[in-house]
């Protein structure tokens, strides 16, 4: 991965953790890693978004990551996020994450 890692070791650690969550469990591919050169550092952290849009963007990414990490198991994802499964189901519908 050709990236200068100007942040610090924590930035590298976060990228690797994301790769593990997004990966297939066998190996981390470049598409499993965040596009550090062009994407905002955190979901929803973009100039021009309203607070609601930024929060929605974060929630959508957070739910997606947790569902991928639990292989789509909604009960386990809800437990991991410390929310009710019914609330997770409503958020999945709201953000069209089917």
Secondary structure, 3 states (H helix, E strand, C coil): CCCCCCCCHHHHHHHHHHHHHHCCCCCCCHHHCCCCCCCCCCCCCCCCCCHHHHHHHHHHHHHHHHHHHCCCCHHHHHHHHCCCHHHHHHHHHHCCCC
